[in-house]
């Protein structure tokens, strides 16, 4: 039987954390490619058919970003529309020695600068206007591409872009069916970021770089109170002490925790090392994909190891993790369980998952095998099926890059479509059949 009384801790990091700056830039590039693909005319699609894509289904992005003191390096492989390629005066796309089209760095640099500016970096060591940005993107390897493309010829649907395992999770601890520690860790930083962007009182003097951590005490299996609160946040006023920072941030922390009580003997660790003025990539180098637990369930559920940001949705690291969360959330929303973990596994070039595993953690109203059978019936779990069902071929990814990919509100533009609970009826019917 699962433990009922225990402490559990999760952390979050802000949009200005060095790794999150890189995640944001990488996802802005994914969005840029999807946006530009949608602008291609039929005439240009025909003209550049051999060297560029004009169909969002054929977009390929695997983009990594590195950031350090006033320097950003963007690298990876892409398949993009002609608007993002270098051309000669006649409009002919330039090719490198291997015959691959050459990427034009201009628009990629532009979205990177806009992302840095939106986050709020205008400090000497990292400034959106003066940072040197290097673009090292190249065409996708045909050896990798064939795994996805050739499978469509063989199976009638695209194959997975890689092998791997992906997990989804949902529970009843919060309104968005997320574990409480990660949910509240995110909320603290979201509120502080909103206040900073608005210039709200002294919170307007906070910097973009911050980390939070919340320890929750569970009693009888339910989140009962917060016992430890950790927050380290950059501040622009070098005279501020840890006590001053706590004075500024404590109201926002209490607001974020809402109805979850703070223990009378709760330990508060606010800027415990003291002054925190130099932050972001100037203080510590950042890299895409280094905050995979922050991005998911805060350690409360397993993780397959693959990062999300900078990847198009043929990459099952991203799309299948979204699908697994979507299915787990609908199982819990259907009241078939109070907790649900789902694992999906894939092989490169193979469309359908090799396995579907469900664990209801002893809270299920039906057997796990019944849920496993039902999930395959209610959703096509091939990469193309997931992309179609969740409508993922859209520029909706930059906003996923901070404060978690899960537990967010589904948007009218299709953002966070995997947070919908529109499969409840179908799953119930499939289980009952």
Secondary structure by P-SEA (a helix, b strand, c coil): cccccbbbbbbbbccccaaaaaaaaaaaaaaaaaaaaaaccaaaaaaacccccccccccccbbbbbbcccbbbbbbbbbccccccccccccccccccccbbbbbaaaaaaaaaaaaaaacccccccccccbbbbbbcccccaaaaaaccccccccccccccccbbbbbbccccccccccaaaaaaaaaaaaaaaaaaacccccccccccbbbbbbbbbcccccccccbbbbbbbbccccccaaaaaaacaaaaaaaacccccccccccccccccccccccccccccccccccccccccccccccccccccccccccccaaaaaaaaaaaaaaaaccccbbbbbbbbccccccccbbbbbccccccccaaaaaaaaaaaccccaaaaaaaaccccccccccccccccccccccccccccccccaaaaaaaaaac
